[in-house]
Structures are given as structure tokens and as C-alpha cells.
């Protein structure tokens, strides 16, 4: 079950984050924002991007679009969004449920700097219908990902 690695990661790092089980699907930003009653900017998308031999998890606000040119500058080659089956294959999580934590070691995390203005945001919790409530500043402190402007 894809939620288990997320639960283990939270326990291991001792953060006060929580998983919220929705009453329906939360595959889209709009679904998640509606369910939680929050602005789309508080919903986080973890997008899996392939660039050459590298796999990136780009963590961006739900109301923004990923700037592939900025990602190309980071990757050094032309990136593309992973296909849904590739997302599962490379992360173990389905599209709409990919968390910004508990990812395979070969997946490089990049966080959009605008998320750091929030103390609480919501992203994928490992499967559709499960959301992770987390503090993006704590995420950056623990994982130490690249933090930059990733959106248009």
C-alpha cells in the first residue's frame, strides 16, 4: 500500500504532519482544494519529470504551471513530464497521489521557492484520496532539496 512509506517517513523524521483521507477522489488540485476548503495555492503538485537519465520530482503550488525551460536549465537537457505508467514505475505512487517525501533515492526533489511562504500546505499522500498536510519549510530542512523558482 503506497501510504505506508509516507507514514514511516513521517515517524522516522518526527514531524507533526498528518495524512487526511478524503471522502472521494483528490487526483486534481481542484478536487483537493474543494475537499479541504482551501485556496488552490495551498495544494501542492509533485510532478515527476524525466530529463535524460535523471528523474525529478518538481514540487509546485497547485495554482501555478511548471516552467519546463527553468527545469531544462537545471537538468542540462530537455525535460518531459512522465507518463502516468512511468510515474508509478519510477516512484511507486500513482498520479495524483505522489508525495514530496518517501521517494526513491534516484528521484531528485526540487521545491518551488514560493511554497516557503506557507506554514501548512497539502500534497499527495501516497494514493488518490489521501492528502499529506505538511510544512514546506520543514520539508526543505530535512531533505535539503534544490529550492528555486520553477513556475511560470
N, C-alpha and C positions, 0 to 999 in steps of 0.2 A: 504494500500500500504506500503510495508516494508521500503521504502525510508523515509517516514515521521518521524519515530522515530529518524533516523540518523540526519535529518535536524533539528529537535527540540533539540537534544543533542548538536549539533554544536552551535546553537543560545544560548542555556542556558549557555554554558560554554564560550562563547565569543571568540572562537578560529577562526583563519583565515584559516580554512580548507575548501575544496570545493569538491563537487561531480561532476564527469565528466561522462557524458552519452556517451557511446561508440556507434559506428555505427553498431556493431554486438555483438556477444557473448564474454564474458570475463570470462567464467567459469574456464578456466585453466590459470596457470601462463604464459604459452607461448602466449596464446591469448591476455592477458592483456599487457604483455611486448611488443609484436608486435604492438598492437594498440597505445601504448604510446611512443614507440621508446626508451624504457629504458632497462637497464640490468635486468635480472631475479632477482637479489639480491635486487632490489628496489621494487619488487612486494611482498606483504605480504600475507601469507596464515593465516587465522584464522580457525584453526581446532578444531572441537568440539569432546571432548573426554569424555567418561563415565568411572568412576572408582568407583565401589561400588555404593553408593547413591549420589556421587558427580558428577557434570558436570563441565568440564574445557574448556576454550577457550584458546588454545595454539597459540600464535601469533609468527610466524617464517618467516624468509626470504624465498622467492619463490624458490631459488636455493638450498635449504637445505631440509633434511628429519628430521622429528620429531623422537627423540630418546625416545622410549617408556620405556626403562629402567630408564632413568632420570625422566620421568614423574611418573613411579611407585614409585620411591624413594620419590617424593613429595607427592603423593596421599596416599602412605602407602598400596596400593593394586594394583592388575594388571589392567591397563587401556586398553581401546579399543576405536578405532575410532567409533564415532556414525554413524549409517546407515543414508543415505540421508533423510528418512522419520523422523528419530529421531532428526536430525538437525533442521528440520522445526518445529517439535513438541516442542523441548526444547528451541529454540531461536526465532522462528517466521520468520527466514530467510532461503532461500534455499542455498544448497551447491554452492559455487562459489560466493555467494553474502553476506556471513556472515561478518559483520563489526566488528572491535575490540571495538566498542562503542555501546551504546544503547541496551545492552544485558540484559536479565532478571537478577534480583538481585541474584538468586541462581547459576548463572554461574560464576565460579571463573576465572578471567583473569590471564594468565601467559605470560610474554613477553620475548622473547629470547634477551639476552643482546647485541648480535651483531647488532640489529636494531638501537641501540642508536648512532651508528657512522654516521647515516644519518640524515639530517635535513628534508628530504622530502621522503616519501615512498607512495605506493599506495596499497590499500586493497579493500575488498568488500565494496560496498556502500549500501547494503540492498537488492539488487536484481541483477540478471545476467544482464550484460550490463551497470552497474553503478559502478564506482570506486570512492573510497574515497581517496583524496590526503590529507595526514596528516603528522604532525611532531611527531615521536615516543617519543621524549623527553617530549613534552607537554602532550602526552597521559599518560606517566608514572607520570608526576607531578600532573595531575588531578585525575586519577583513583587510583594511588598508588598500582599497581598490584605487584605480585611477579616478579622480574626480575632475570633471571638466564640463564644458558646455557641449551637449550632444544634440540639442534640439534646434529646430528652425524658428 
